[in-house]
Amino acid sequence: MNIKFKDGSQGQYSDGATPFEILKAKEPEATKRAVAARVNGQSVDLWRPLHADAELEFLTFDDSEGRDVYRHSSAHLMAQAVRELYPGVQLGIGPALEDSFYYDILVPEFLTPEDLEKIETRMGEIAKRKVPIQRRELSREEAITLFQERGEVLKVELLQEMEEGVSVYQQGDFVDLCRGPHLPNTGYIKNFKLLSLAGAYWRGDESRPMLQRIYGTSYPTAEQLEEHLRRHEEAKQRDHRRLGKNLDLFSFHPEAPGTPFWHPKGVILVDQAVKYWREMHTAHGYQEIRTPVVLSDVLWRQSGHYDHYRENMYFSRVEDRDYAIKPMNCPSGLLVYKTYQFSYRDLPQRFAELGLVHRFEKSGELHGLIRVRAFTQDDAHIFCTPEQIETEIVNLIGLVQEIYRTFGFTEVRVELSTQPENSIGSAEIWRRAEAALESALKKAELPHELNPGEGAFYGPKIDFHIRDSLGRSWQCGTIQLDFSMPERFELEYIGADGERHRPVMIHRAILGSLERFIGLLIEHYAGDFPLWLAPVQARILPITDKQHEYAIGVRDRMRKAGLRVEADLRSEKMGYKIRQAELEKVPVMLVVGGREAEADQVSMRLKGQGDQGAKPVNEVITLMQNAVERKQQQL
């Protein structure tokens, strides 16, 4: 066989040689780091025999696919340990996540945190055995028989919905249904930690059995694991659900599952984010619209959303007509466009909308503000000529980057997602759309990764993934190019030739779900918001009752200057008041005693920075106003 490597070199190898054998012959030391291989673009096990010429590259833990292989094998190791310790358990699914893994398991009695230590110990024993992990390919019927004999009813259920031809992986007596690839043996997994337990309904259906989800993580080195555990502990302290309660921002109630109730301080936080959003969109030529939440189901059938999203939509029937609560804003924007008669001179038209949408999420998948059933989408729909596409998208990229920087997200990863299997529109339309996005990315000089087959059903898209202060990646923004929807809704503009033409529609969101973005902001800042976002920007702390009148006067002056200020007039010791303000994440504390009152001053303390000394009140007001206006990260 002729094997071509990623570095451009080539070599001849015997038919049936495995990637591991090829790597050992080519670069023996590299076998210590390789976890899997990629053959002609497809990830495979290191021990998969090759029988034809191929392009070959090797995956390590440094590659995202390599990390998935490492952690998915870790999930299998954990499941094997659970099976050995608790005979009779039923295995559900066990995927790898970005920096961890989990396995859903049906157990006779719920496990406790103390059980995690036993499972970890057994995992270590299995890892030391260096049990080979072997792949077997079976027919669907063979696999069903295998798992029926093993009493694995959940696996049998999955198999009954699969097409012909499946694979299983075996390590010792443990067998699991899996596409793979996997590590060569259990000895590769050296450093791991089981993190937590949770409940999860089988297949996310609350009418099905409750399984126990065991979360864990694993790394090649002890240092990497230790760093992850440090970040994991910090993430628990930053959890937006915990901080949202402590800072009195929002709450959730069983009367409206998956829908936040915003408290006064939370509304201030949301409003400040929206105020900035509006300022930026006005400056970039957008007009804001507002459209109904409930629309005829005919609209959703016409747009194609009914065929692709109906399982996640809410429906209603009124006066013998069927309606749907909108899961997205796109069709409404189309209807607004259709009320006008535009010429080419009027384009582009940029309509922005903070639209409330509803999507059904299974109760087991709800997660604070991150995964909800009702949220506000910061949508915009741009209608332009084909010639304007590149310029519009390049400008959009600049807007996205500026908004993320202002909110404190400086590290952004970009993906270009192409035509999925369930797409609408012709191959020619998709070719044009994908080429236009690729061209715009090049013109913007924006590095990006290709994400084949992950576009929206109506068009390709550019996705923006922001990285937070804990190093976690979140997909928020998206730019989607759509030739199909204008065709379906017969949108038109009058061209320079006097004829009717189809505009192109650009869908885009920057924050994504406003609720989710606020949740990310809470965790990114750990509740210590920059001054412009903080619900309470300053708290005045009088030393004695004698300064109450002065403190109230300073508060009122600062409020008139547009600042959000409180006065703590309780008869408590100053140390207590300062600690309370620190716990409530108030960025500025202004201590006033007799000397400050006489000199029209305040003694300024900054959270996390301590005493800044006495300053005139007007100077503090100007300082804070400037910080707010400039959207500074620190005062």
C-alpha positions in Angstrom: 0.0 0.0 0.0 1.1 3.6 -0.6 0.5 5.7 2.4 0.6 9.5 2.3 1.1 11.3 5.6 -0.1 14.7 6.7 3.4 16.2 6.4 3.4 15.4 2.7 5.8 12.4 2.9 4.8 8.9 1.6 5.8 5.3 2.2 5.1 1.8 1.1 3.6 -0.7 3.6 2.3 -4.2 3.6 -1.3 -4.9 3.0 -3.1 -5.3 6.3 -0.6 -3.1 8.3 -2.3 -1.1 11.0 -1.8 2.7 11.7 0.0 1.8 14.9 2.5 -0.5 13.0 3.0 2.2 10.4 3.6 4.9 13.0 6.0 2.6 14.9 8.0 2.0 11.7 8.0 5.7 10.8 8.4 7.4 14.2 8.6 5.0 17.1 8.5 7.7 19.9 5.3 9.1 18.5 3.4 5.9 19.4 3.4 7.0 23.0 1.2 10.0 22.1 -1.1 8.7 19.4 -4.6 7.7 20.5 -6.2 7.1 17.1 -5.8 7.7 13.4 -7.6 9.4 10.6 -7.7 7.5 7.3 -8.9 9.4 4.3 -10.6 11.9 6.7 -12.3 9.2 8.8 -11.3 8.5 12.4 -10.3 4.9 13.1 -8.7 2.7 15.8 -4.9 2.5 15.7 -5.2 -1.3 15.3 -7.6 -1.2 12.3 -5.9 -3.0 9.4 -5.5 -1.0 6.2 -6.0 -2.7 2.8 -5.6 0.1 0.2 -3.7 3.3 -0.6 -4.7 6.0 1.9 -4.0 9.4 3.4 -3.1 8.8 7.0 -2.7 11.1 10.0 -2.4 10.4 13.7 -4.5 11.9 16.4 -3.3 12.8 19.9 -4.9 14.2 23.0 -4.0 17.7 21.6 -6.6 17.2 18.8 -10.3 17.6 19.6 -11.1 14.2 18.0 -8.2 12.6 20.0 -9.6 14.0 23.2 -13.0 12.5 22.3 -11.4 9.1 21.7 -9.6 9.3 25.0 -12.6 10.3 27.0 -15.0 8.0 25.3 -12.7 5.1 26.1 -12.7 6.5 29.7 -16.5 6.3 29.7 -16.3 2.6 28.7 -13.7 2.0 31.4 -16.1 3.5 34.0 -19.0 1.5 32.7 -17.0 -1.7 32.9 -16.1 -0.9 36.5 -19.7 -0.3 37.4 -20.8 -3.6 35.7 -18.1 -5.4 37.8 -19.1 -3.8 41.0 -22.9 -3.8 40.6 -24.1 -6.8 38.5 -27.4 -6.4 36.8 -27.1 -2.7 36.0 -28.4 -1.6 32.6 -26.1 0.6 30.4 -27.6 3.5 28.5 -25.2 5.8 26.6 -21.8 7.2 27.5 -20.5 10.1 25.3 -17.5 12.2 25.5 -18.0 15.9 26.2 -15.7 18.9 25.6 -13.6 18.3 28.8 -15.3 15.4 30.5 -17.5 12.3 29.9 -20.6 10.7 31.4 -22.5 7.4 31.3 -26.2 7.0 31.9 -26.8 3.8 33.9 -30.0 2.1 35.2 -29.1 0.9 38.7 -31.3 -1.1 41.2 -30.5 1.4 43.9 -29.2 5.0 43.3 -25.5 5.4 43.8 -24.0 7.8 46.4 -20.9 10.0 46.3 -19.2 7.3 48.4 -19.8 4.8 45.6 -17.8 7.0 43.2 -14.6 6.2 45.2 -15.2 2.4 44.8 -15.8 2.9 41.0 -12.6 4.9 40.7 -10.6 2.3 42.5 -12.0 -0.5 40.2 -11.3 1.7 37.1 -7.7 2.0 38.3 -7.4 -1.8 38.6 -8.8 -2.4 35.1 -6.5 0.2 33.7 -3.5 -1.5 35.2 -4.5 -4.7 33.5 -4.0 -3.0 30.1 -7.0 -4.9 28.8 -7.0 -4.8 24.9 -10.0 -2.9 23.5 -11.2 -4.7 20.4 -13.6 -3.8 17.7 -16.1 -6.3 16.2 -18.5 -5.6 13.3 -21.8 -7.4 13.5 -25.1 -7.5 11.6 -27.9 -5.8 13.4 -29.6 -9.1 14.3 -26.3 -10.6 15.6 -25.9 -7.5 17.8 -29.5 -7.8 19.1 -28.9 -11.4 20.0 -25.6 -10.6 21.7 -27.2 -7.9 24.0 -30.3 -9.9 24.6 -28.2 -12.8 25.9 -26.4 -10.2 28.1 -29.7 -8.9 29.4 -29.0 -5.4 28.0 -32.5 -4.2 27.2 -31.6 -0.6 26.7 -29.0 -1.5 24.1 -31.5 -3.8 22.4 -33.9 -0.9 22.2 -31.3 1.3 20.5 -30.3 -1.5 18.1 -33.9 -2.0 17.0 -33.9 1.6 15.6 -30.6 1.3 13.8 -29.9 0.3 10.2 -28.0 -2.8 9.2 -24.4 -3.1 10.2 -23.2 -2.1 13.6 -20.0 -2.3 15.6 -19.3 -3.3 19.2 -16.2 -2.8 21.4 -15.0 -5.4 23.8 -12.5 -5.2 26.7 -12.4 -8.3 28.7 -15.9 -9.4 29.6 -17.3 -5.9 28.9 -19.0 -5.3 25.6 -20.6 -2.0 24.4 -22.4 -0.9 21.3 -20.3 1.8 19.8 -19.1 3.3 16.5 -15.6 4.0 18.0 -12.8 4.6 17.6 -11.2 3.7 20.9 -7.8 3.5 22.6 -5.8 0.3 22.0 -6.1 -0.8 25.6 -7.2 0.4 29.0 -3.7 1.1 30.1 -3.7 4.3 28.1 -6.1 5.9 30.7 -3.9 6.9 33.5 -5.4 10.0 35.3 -9.1 10.2 35.9 -11.6 11.5 38.4 -15.4 10.9 38.8 -17.0 14.3 39.4 -20.7 14.0 40.2 -23.9 12.1 40.0 -27.2 13.3 38.4 -30.5 11.9 37.3 -31.4 11.6 33.6 -34.5 10.1 32.1 -33.8 7.4 29.5 -33.6 9.2 26.1 -34.7 12.5 27.7 -38.3 11.3 28.1 -39.7 11.9 31.6 -42.2 9.0 31.1 -39.3 6.6 30.8 -37.1 5.2 33.6 -34.8 7.5 35.6 -31.2 6.6 35.0 -28.2 7.7 37.0 -25.7 9.8 35.1 -22.1 9.6 36.3 -19.8 12.4 35.2 -16.1 12.1 35.1 -13.0 13.4 33.4 -9.6 12.1 32.3 -6.3 13.4 31.1 -2.9 11.9 30.0 -1.0 13.6 32.8 -1.6 14.2 36.5 -0.9 17.9 36.1 -3.6 18.3 33.4 -6.1 16.5 35.6 -5.2 18.7 38.6 -5.7 21.9 36.6 -9.0 20.6 35.3 -10.2 19.8 38.9 -9.2 23.3 39.9 -11.3 24.8 37.1 -14.1 22.4 37.9 -14.2 23.6 41.5 -14.1 27.2 40.3 -16.9 26.5 37.8 -19.1 25.3 40.7 -18.5 28.6 42.5 -19.3 30.5 39.4 -22.5 28.5 38.5 -25.0 31.1 37.3 -27.9 29.3 39.1 -26.1 29.7 42.4 -25.0 33.3 41.8 -28.4 34.2 40.3 -30.0 33.3 43.6 -27.3 34.8 45.8 -27.3 38.1 43.8 -31.2 38.2 43.6 -31.2 38.2 39.8 -33.7 35.6 38.8 -35.6 32.5 40.0 -37.3 29.5 38.5 -40.7 28.1 39.5 -42.5 24.8 38.8 -45.5 26.8 37.5 -43.4 27.7 34.4 -40.7 25.0 33.9 -37.7 26.2 31.9 -38.7 29.9 32.0 -36.9 32.4 34.2 -38.6 34.9 36.5 -36.4 38.0 36.4 -36.1 40.0 39.6 -35.5 43.8 39.7 -31.7 43.5 39.7 -31.8 40.9 37.0 -33.9 43.2 34.8 -31.4 45.9 35.2 -28.6 43.6 34.1 -30.6 42.4 31.0 -31.6 46.0 30.2 -28.0 47.2 30.2 -27.0 44.5 27.8 -30.0 45.3 25.6 -29.3 49.0 25.7 -25.8 48.4 24.4 -27.1 46.0 21.8 -29.5 48.7 20.5 -26.8 51.3 20.4 -24.6 49.2 18.3 -27.3 48.1 15.9 -28.5 51.7 15.4 -25.0 52.8 14.7 -24.7 50.0 12.1 -27.8 50.9 10.2 -30.4 48.4 11.6 -34.0 49.1 12.1 -35.7 47.3 15.0 -39.0 45.5 14.5 -41.3 43.6 16.8 -43.5 40.7 15.6 -46.2 38.5 17.0 -45.4 35.5 19.2 -48.4 33.4 17.9 -48.7 32.9 14.1 -50.7 30.6 11.8 -49.2 27.2 11.3 -49.5 27.8 7.5 -46.6 30.2 7.8 -44.4 27.5 9.5 -45.3 25.0 6.8 -44.4 27.5 4.1 -41.1 28.3 5.7 -40.1 24.6 6.2 -39.8 25.0 9.9 -42.9 22.8 10.5 -41.1 19.8 8.8 -37.8 20.3 10.6 -38.8 21.7 14.1 -42.4 20.6 14.8 -41.3 18.2 17.6 -39.9 21.3 19.5 -42.9 23.6 18.8 -46.0 24.5 20.8 -49.3 24.6 19.0 -52.8 26.0 19.7 -56.1 26.0 18.0 -58.4 29.0 18.1 -61.7 29.5 16.1 -61.0 26.4 14.0 -57.6 27.7 13.0 -54.2 26.1 13.9 -51.5 28.4 15.3 -48.0 27.9 16.4 -46.0 29.8 19.1 -42.9 30.9 17.1 -39.7 28.9 17.7 -37.7 31.5 15.7 -38.2 34.9 14.2 -37.3 34.4 10.5 -40.7 34.1 8.9 -41.9 37.2 10.6 -39.1 39.2 9.2 -40.0 37.9 5.8 -43.6 39.2 6.2 -42.3 42.6 7.3 -40.2 42.8 4.1 -43.2 41.9 2.0 -45.1 44.9 3.1 -42.8 47.2 1.2 -41.8 47.6 -2.4 -38.0 47.9 -2.5 -35.7 48.8 -5.3 -32.1 47.9 -5.5 -31.3 51.5 -4.3 -33.1 50.6 -1.0 -31.0 47.5 -0.3 -29.6 46.3 2.0 -32.5 46.4 4.5 -31.4 45.4 8.0 -34.2 44.4 10.4 -33.2 43.6 13.9 -35.5 42.0 16.5 -35.3 40.9 20.1 -38.0 38.3 19.6 -39.4 36.1 22.3 -39.5 32.5 21.1 -40.6 29.2 22.6 -39.0 25.8 22.0 -40.0 22.6 23.8 -37.0 21.1 25.7 -37.4 17.9 27.7 -37.5 18.6 31.4 -34.3 16.5 31.9 -32.4 18.7 29.5 -33.3 22.1 31.1 -30.4 23.8 32.8 -30.9 27.2 34.4 -30.6 30.0 31.9 -28.4 27.9 29.6 -31.2 25.6 28.4 -34.7 27.0 28.7 -38.1 26.8 26.9 -38.7 30.5 26.4 -36.0 32.9 25.5 -35.3 36.1 23.6 -33.4 35.7 20.4 -31.2 38.7 19.3 -32.1 38.2 15.7 -31.5 40.3 12.6 -32.4 39.6 9.0 -30.6 41.4 6.2 -32.1 41.5 2.8 -29.6 42.4 0.1 -28.6 41.9 -3.6 -26.3 39.0 -4.4 -23.6 41.6 -5.1 -23.9 43.0 -1.6 -23.4 39.6 0.2 -19.7 39.8 0.8 -19.6 43.4 2.1 -22.5 42.7 4.4 -21.0 39.6 5.9 -17.6 41.2 6.3 -19.2 44.1 8.2 -21.2 41.7 10.2 -18.0 39.9 11.3 -16.6 43.2 12.5 -19.8 43.9 14.5 -19.8 40.5 16.1 -16.1 40.8 17.2 -16.7 44.3 18.6 -19.7 43.3 20.7 -17.9 40.2 22.1 -14.8 42.3 23.0 -17.0 44.8 24.8 -18.7 42.1 26.9 -15.2 40.8 27.8 -14.9 37.8 25.4 -11.6 38.2 23.6 -11.1 34.7 22.4 -13.4 33.6 19.6 -13.3 30.4 17.4 -15.0 30.4 14.0 -16.6 27.5 12.1 -18.0 27.4 8.5 -20.8 24.8 8.5 -21.9 23.4 5.1 -25.0 21.7 3.6 -26.7 19.1 5.9 -28.5 16.0 4.7 -32.0 17.4 5.4 -31.5 20.6 3.5 -33.9 22.5 1.2 -33.0 24.2 -2.0 -31.0 23.2 -5.1 -27.4 22.1 -5.2 -26.5 25.2 -7.2 -28.0 27.5 -4.5 -26.0 25.7 -1.9 -22.8 26.0 -3.9 -23.3 29.7 -4.4 -24.1 30.3 -0.7 -21.1 28.3 0.6 -18.8 30.0 -1.8 -20.1 33.5 -0.7 -19.4 32.7 2.9 -16.0 31.3 2.2 -15.1 34.4 0.2 -16.3 36.8 3.0 -14.2 34.9 5.6 -11.1 35.2 3.4 -11.7 38.9 2.8 -12.2 39.5 6.6 -8.9 37.5 7.1 -10.7 35.5 9.8 -9.2 32.0 10.5 -11.9 29.3 10.6 -12.5 25.6 10.8 -14.7 23.6 8.4 -17.7 21.9 9.9 -19.1 19.7 7.1 -22.8 18.9 7.0 -23.8 21.1 10.0 -25.4 24.0 8.2 -29.0 25.1 8.8 -31.6 23.3 6.7 -32.0 26.5 4.5 -28.4 27.6 4.2 -24.7 27.4 5.2 -23.6 29.3 8.2 -20.6 30.8 10.1 -20.7 30.0 13.8 -18.9 32.0 16.5 -17.7 30.1 19.6 -16.6 32.4 22.5 -14.2 31.2 25.3 -15.0 32.2 28.8 -12.6 33.0 31.7 -12.6 29.2 32.6 -11.5 28.3 29.1 -14.9 26.8 28.2 -16.2 27.2 24.7 -19.8 28.4 23.9 -21.4 28.7 20.5 -23.4 32.0 20.5 -23.3 34.0 17.3 -24.2 32.7 13.8 -24.4 34.2 10.3 -26.6 32.2 7.9 -26.9 32.8 4.2 -30.3 31.9 2.7 -31.3 31.8 -0.9 -34.3 29.5 -0.3 -36.5 31.4 2.0 -36.8 34.4 -0.3 -37.8 32.0 -3.0 -40.5 30.3 -0.9 -42.0 33.6 0.1 -41.6 35.2 -3.3 -39.6 38.2 -2.1 -38.7 40.8 -4.7 -36.9 44.0 -5.4 -36.8 46.1 -8.5 -33.4 46.0 -10.1 -31.5 48.7 -12.1 -32.9 47.1 -15.2 -36.5 47.7 -14.0 -37.1 44.0 -13.6 -38.1 42.0 -10.5 -35.3 40.1 -8.8 -35.0 37.9 -5.7 -33.1 39.3 -2.7 -30.8 37.2 -0.6 -31.6 36.8 3.1 -28.9 36.8 5.8 -30.0 35.4 9.1 -27.8 36.4 12.1 -27.6 36.4 15.8 -24.7 37.6 17.9 -25.7 37.0 21.5 -27.9 34.1 20.5 -30.4 33.5 23.3 -30.3 36.6 25.5 -31.1 34.5 28.6 -28.3 32.1 27.8 -25.8 34.9 27.1 -26.7 36.5 30.5 -26.0 33.1 32.1 -22.6 33.0 30.4 -21.9 36.6 31.5 -22.7 35.7 35.2 -20.3 32.7 35.1 -17.6 34.6 33.0 -17.4 37.4 35.6 -18.4 35.2 38.6 -21.0 37.9 39.2 -18.3 40.7 39.4 -19.7 42.6 36.5 -17.9 45.6 35.0 -19.4 48.9 36.1 -21.6 49.5 33.1 -23.4 46.1 33.6 -23.6 46.0 37.4 -27.2 46.2 38.7 -25.9 48.2 41.7 -22.8 50.3 40.7 -22.0 51.8 44.0 -23.1 51.6 47.7 -22.7 54.5 50.1 -21.7 53.4 53.6 -22.1 56.0 56.4 -20.0 55.3 59.4 -22.6 56.6 61.9 -26.2 57.8 61.9 -24.9 61.4 61.8 -23.8 60.9 58.2 -27.2 59.5 57.0 -28.4 62.8 55.6 -25.1 63.4 53.8 -25.1 59.8 52.5 -28.7 60.2 51.1 -27.7 63.5 49.5 -24.7 61.9 47.8 -26.9 59.0 46.6 -29.4 61.3 45.1 -26.7 63.4 43.3 -25.2 60.2 41.8 -28.6 58.9 40.7 -29.4 62.2 39.0 -26.1 61.7 37.2 -27.4 58.4 35.8 -25.6 56.1 38.2 -27.2 53.1 40.0 -26.4 53.8 43.7 -27.8 52.6 47.0 -27.1 53.8 50.6 -26.7 51.3 53.4 -28.3 53.1 56.4 -28.4 50.1 58.7 -26.9 50.4 62.2 -24.2 47.9 61.6 -20.4 48.0 62.0 -18.5 49.2 58.9 -16.7 45.9 58.5 -20.0 44.1 58.2 -21.3 46.6 55.7 -18.2 46.3 53.5 -18.3 42.5 53.7 -22.0 42.5 52.7 -21.3 44.8 49.7 -18.4 42.5 48.7 -20.6 39.4 48.9 -23.3 41.2 46.8 -20.6 42.0 44.2 -21.1 45.8 44.4 -18.1 47.2 42.4 -17.8 50.5 44.3 -18.1 51.2 48.0 -18.2 54.9 49.2 -17.5 55.2 52.9 -18.6 58.5 54.4 -17.7 59.8 57.9 -17.6 63.2 59.5 -14.5 64.4 57.6 -15.9 63.3 54.2 -19.2 65.0 54.9 -17.5 68.3 55.8 -15.3 68.2 52.7 -18.0 67.0 50.3 -15.9 63.8 49.7 -16.2 60.1 49.8 -13.6 57.4 50.7 -13.7 55.1 47.7 -13.2 51.3 47.9 -13.1 49.1 44.8 -14.1 45.5 45.1 -11.0 43.3 44.9 -8.7 46.4 44.9 -9.4 47.9 48.4 -9.2 51.5 49.6 -8.5 54.1 47.0 -8.5 57.1 49.3 -10.8 60.1 49.8 -12.0 61.8 46.6 -14.5 64.7 45.9 -18.0 63.5 45.1 -18.0 65.2 41.7 -14.7 63.5 40.8 -16.1 60.1 41.6 -19.2 60.8 39.6 -17.1 61.8 36.6 -14.8 58.8 37.0 -17.7 56.4 37.1 -19.6 58.0 34.2 -16.5 57.8 32.0 -16.0 54.1 32.9 -19.7 53.4 32.0 -19.5 55.3 28.8 -16.4 53.6 27.7 -17.6 50.1 28.8 -14.4 49.6 30.7 -13.7 46.2 32.2 -12.2 47.8 35.3 -12.7 51.2 37.0 
